[in-house]
Amino acid sequence: KYVIAFASKSNKNVESNYSSYDKETLVIVCPLLTFDLTYMTTIYNGD
């Protein structure tokens, strides 16, 4: 397996005040908004 993409994000001032639950949710949501998952799934499955 190879890494095919990288992404990084810094917190905005408001996000720094989020609870840990909300910060953990951001970790899940941000990549979903950043990458086209249909394309990523196609590469992962080798189609």
C-alpha positions in Angstrom: 0.0 0.0 0.0 1.1 3.5 -0.8 0.2 6.9 0.6 -1.7 8.7 -2.2 -2.7 11.9 -0.5 -1.8 14.1 2.4 -3.8 16.9 4.1 -3.3 19.1 7.1 -5.5 21.7 8.8 -4.9 24.1 11.6 -7.6 25.0 14.1 -9.3 28.3 13.8 -9.6 30.4 17.0 -13.2 29.2 17.6 -12.2 25.5 17.0 -9.6 25.8 19.7 -12.4 26.2 22.3 -14.3 23.0 21.1 -14.7 20.1 23.5 -12.6 17.0 22.8 -15.6 15.2 21.4 -16.1 18.0 18.8 -12.4 18.1 17.9 -12.5 14.3 17.4 -15.5 14.7 15.1 -13.6 17.3 13.1 -10.9 14.7 12.5 -13.5 12.5 10.9 -15.5 15.2 9.0 -12.6 17.2 7.5 -11.1 14.4 5.3 -14.6 13.6 4.0 -15.0 17.2 2.9 -11.5 17.4 1.5 -11.2 14.3 -0.7 -13.4 12.8 -3.3 -14.1 9.4 -1.7 -15.4 7.9 -4.9 -12.0 8.4 -6.5 -10.2 7.2 -3.4 -12.3 4.0 -3.2 -11.6 3.2 -6.8 -7.8 3.5 -6.3 -7.9 1.5 -3.1 -9.9 -1.3 -4.7 -7.6 -1.4 -7.7 -10.4 -0.8 -10.3 
